[in-house]
Amino acid sequence: MLLNFPVLYLGVTNVNKGIRHLELTEDLYNTILEMRRYEKNFLLYHNKESLESTKYYLGLAGNSFSKKLTYFGKSRSQIECIQLKKGLKEYAALEMLNSTQATSSPDRAAQEEIRSVGKQLVNAAEALLKAERGHIANEAKNALRWPLVFMGAMFFLFITGARLIIKKVVRPLAKIERATEKVALGDFSPISHMGSDQSQRSEEHTSELQSH
């Protein structure tokens, strides 16, 4: 049972790491949603405060994404991370965020582009969040599965060892005990013993050598 603790510890460690992944991804997703809320306010009211808030939350989203990659190194969700990185880059390049007359009303085509890029960015963040939830679900299953597999293997080895002990030790001892009881009762008849073919051949070979 003590050997099972390292397996369990490794599983719990992976689950904790997955939870940290998920927390950072949820923060990133919520930041992007907040950014889009101010984006919609700007498109409706064209006020400078909403535009500045959009830029602010875009910066927070970029920092959260960089922190996630820095904290964990190579992410387990490479495809989703690439899509999200591309979405953040495209959103940051929007004319709305870089125009010197950004408080003026964007034309219809510009508004459609803003909404399209923003929607793609949200979808990318949602895909990453879904992937991280899938990873932590798998880690939780493995944390329960591997200790059970390990215990099953130990039980199998125990049963196999017990069968070998019974076959090689207990049964011969039982025969000896029965033979001893017969001798104690005055029965000196030969004791039958079914040896292996190899042992019989060895005995025959020994007899031939002795005869020569």
C-alpha positions, 0 to 999 in steps of 0.5 A: 500500500505504501508504494501506491502513495507516489502514484497518488501524489503524482496524480494529485499534483497533475490535478492541481497543475490543471486547476491552475491552468484552468484558473488562468484561462478563466481569468483570460476569458472573462477579461476578453468578455469585459473588453468586448462589453466596452467595445459594444458601448463604444460602438453605440455611444462613441465615448472616449471612456469606453474606448480607453477601457477597451484598450485597457482590457485588451492589455490585460488579456495580453498580459494574462495570456503571456503569464499563462505561457510563461508560468507553464512553458509549452501549453498542452493546448497548442492549437487553441493557444495559436488561435487565441494569439492570432485573435489578440494580434488581429484585434490589437491591429483594428483601426478603432484602437489606433485611429487618432479620431477614434471617438468618431463613429466607425463606418458600417464596414469598420463596425462589421470588422470589429464585431467579426474580429471580436467574435473570433477572439471570444471563440478562440478563448472559449475553445482554449477554456474548453480544452483546459476543462477537458485536460483537468477532467482527464487528469482527475480520471487518471488520478483515480485510475492509476492507483486502482490499476496499481492496486489491481496489479499488486493483488494479481501478484499476491494471488500468483505468489500465493498459488505458487507457495501452495503448489511448491510448499504447502502441498508437498508439506501436506503429503509429508504430513500424511506420510508421517501419520501413516508411518506412525500407524505402522504403514510402511508402504511406498509413497507414490510421487509424481515427479516431472519428466525432467526429474524422472529422466535425471533419475534414470540417467543417474541409475545408468551411470551407477550401473556402469 
